[in-house]
């Protein structure tokens, strides 16, 4: 069964050097998004979060939002 994590991994592998997000001020490649997502996952685990735990995020609608959401899967 495929989920968001599989789709993200596939995109990183296939399009690593391509721009994934560009808000006019910052641009991130798929590889950079993957690295950021992995760092966020490590922080979640170090904080004691495990698969199935719930998290809440309140923030403005920005590109960084999706990396945090992807890290929670």
C-alpha positions as CSV (number, residue, x, y, z in Angstrom):
1,X,0.0,0.0,0.0
2,X,1.4,3.4,-0.9
3,X,1.0,6.4,1.3
4,X,2.3,10.0,1.4
5,X,5.7,8.9,2.6
6,X,6.1,6.6,-0.4
7,X,5.0,9.3,-2.8
8,X,7.5,11.8,-1.2
9,X,10.4,9.3,-1.4
10,X,9.6,8.6,-5.0
11,X,9.5,12.3,-5.9
12,X,12.9,12.9,-4.1
13,X,14.5,10.0,-5.9
14,X,13.1,11.0,-9.3
15,X,13.2,14.8,-9.1
16,X,15.8,15.5,-6.4
17,X,17.4,18.5,-8.1
18,X,14.1,20.0,-9.4
19,X,12.4,22.8,-7.6
20,X,9.6,21.5,-5.4
21,X,8.5,24.8,-3.8
22,X,9.1,28.4,-4.9
23,X,7.3,31.2,-3.1
24,X,9.3,33.9,-4.9
25,X,11.5,34.5,-2.0
26,X,12.7,30.9,-1.3
27,X,13.1,27.9,-3.5
28,X,13.6,24.4,-2.3
29,X,14.5,21.3,-4.4
30,X,12.8,18.0,-3.7
31,X,16.1,16.8,-2.2
32,X,16.1,19.8,0.2
33,X,12.5,19.1,1.2
34,X,13.5,15.5,1.8
35,X,16.4,16.5,4.0
36,X,14.2,19.0,6.0
37,X,11.5,16.4,6.4
38,X,14.0,13.8,7.7
39,X,15.3,16.4,10.3
40,X,11.8,17.1,11.4
41,X,11.0,13.4,11.8
42,X,14.2,13.0,13.9
43,X,13.0,15.9,16.1
44,X,9.6,14.4,16.5
45,X,11.1,11.0,17.5
46,X,13.5,12.6,19.9
47,X,10.5,14.3,21.5
48,X,8.9,10.9,22.0
49,X,6.4,11.0,19.2
50,X,5.6,7.7,17.5
51,X,3.5,6.6,14.6
52,X,-0.1,7.1,15.4
53,X,0.5,10.0,17.8
54,X,-1.4,13.2,17.0
55,X,0.2,16.6,16.5
56,X,-1.3,20.1,16.1
57,X,0.3,22.9,14.1
58,X,-1.0,26.4,13.9
59,X,0.8,28.6,11.3
60,X,0.3,30.7,8.3
61,X,-0.1,29.0,4.9
62,X,3.5,28.6,3.8
63,X,5.7,26.1,1.9
64,X,7.2,24.9,5.2
65,X,3.8,23.8,6.3
66,X,3.8,20.9,3.9
67,X,7.2,19.6,5.1
68,X,5.9,19.5,8.6
69,X,2.8,17.8,7.5
70,X,4.7,15.3,5.5
71,X,7.0,14.6,8.5
72,X,4.0,13.5,10.5
73,X,3.1,10.6,8.2
